[in-house]
Amino acid sequence: MAERYEGINRSRREIFVNNFIGGIAWGLGATVGLAILLLVLGMISSRVDLVPYVGEFVSDVSKEVLQKNPQLVE
């Protein structure tokens, strides 16, 4: 039972430092994880050759928008 309440006697400074370091570790882990995910997606997309299809889609959308709103060209 005593080990359950062991954390109550910690000082505020110790709690702050522990949470601060945990927050830095979480942020660093999220950043590294996102970088790895984007790297893998970039490698997959370079092998799949999706760029012509995406470019065509964007071109079609921009043509439709400009046909309906010609004042955007000016």
C-alpha positions as CSV (number, residue, x, y, z in Angstrom):
1,M,0.0,0.0,0.0
2,A,2.9,2.4,0.8
3,E,4.4,2.1,-2.7
4,R,1.1,3.3,-4.2
5,Y,1.4,6.7,-2.5
6,E,5.2,7.0,-3.0
7,G,4.7,9.6,-5.8
8,I,2.8,12.0,-3.6
9,N,5.9,13.0,-1.6
10,R,7.8,14.2,-4.7
11,S,8.7,17.8,-4.9
12,R,7.1,20.2,-7.4
13,R,10.5,20.7,-9.0
14,E,11.0,17.0,-9.5
15,I,7.5,16.6,-11.0
16,F,8.1,19.7,-13.3
17,V,11.4,18.4,-14.5
18,N,10.0,14.9,-15.1
19,N,7.0,16.2,-17.1
20,F,9.2,18.7,-19.0
21,I,11.6,15.9,-20.1
22,G,8.7,13.7,-21.0
23,G,7.2,16.4,-23.1
24,I,10.4,17.0,-25.0
25,A,10.8,13.2,-25.6
26,W,7.2,13.0,-26.9
27,G,7.7,16.0,-29.2
28,L,11.0,14.6,-30.5
29,G,9.4,11.2,-31.0
30,A,6.5,12.6,-32.9
31,T,8.8,14.7,-35.1
32,V,11.1,11.7,-36.0
33,G,8.1,9.5,-36.5
34,L,6.5,12.0,-38.9
35,A,9.8,12.4,-40.8
36,I,10.1,8.6,-41.3
37,L,6.4,8.4,-42.4
38,L,6.9,11.2,-44.9
39,L,10.1,9.6,-46.2
40,V,8.4,6.2,-46.7
41,L,5.4,7.9,-48.5
42,G,7.8,9.9,-50.7
43,M,9.7,6.8,-51.6
44,I,6.5,4.9,-52.5
45,S,5.1,7.8,-54.5
46,S,8.3,8.1,-56.5
47,R,8.0,4.5,-57.4
48,V,4.3,4.6,-58.3
49,D,4.7,7.6,-60.6
50,L,1.6,9.5,-59.5
51,V,2.8,12.9,-60.5
52,P,1.3,13.0,-64.1
53,Y,-2.2,12.0,-62.6
54,V,-2.0,14.6,-59.9
55,G,-0.8,17.3,-62.3
56,E,-3.7,16.5,-64.7
57,F,-6.2,16.7,-61.8
58,V,-4.9,20.0,-60.6
59,S,-4.9,21.3,-64.2
60,D,-8.5,20.2,-64.7
61,V,-9.6,21.8,-61.4
62,S,-7.9,25.1,-62.2
63,K,-9.5,25.2,-65.7
64,E,-12.9,24.7,-64.2
65,V,-12.4,27.4,-61.6
66,L,-11.1,29.9,-64.1
67,Q,-14.0,29.2,-66.5
68,K,-16.5,30.0,-63.8
69,N,-14.5,32.9,-62.3
70,P,-12.6,34.7,-65.2
71,Q,-11.9,37.7,-62.9
72,L,-9.4,35.6,-61.0
73,V,-6.9,35.8,-63.9
74,E,-6.5,39.6,-63.6
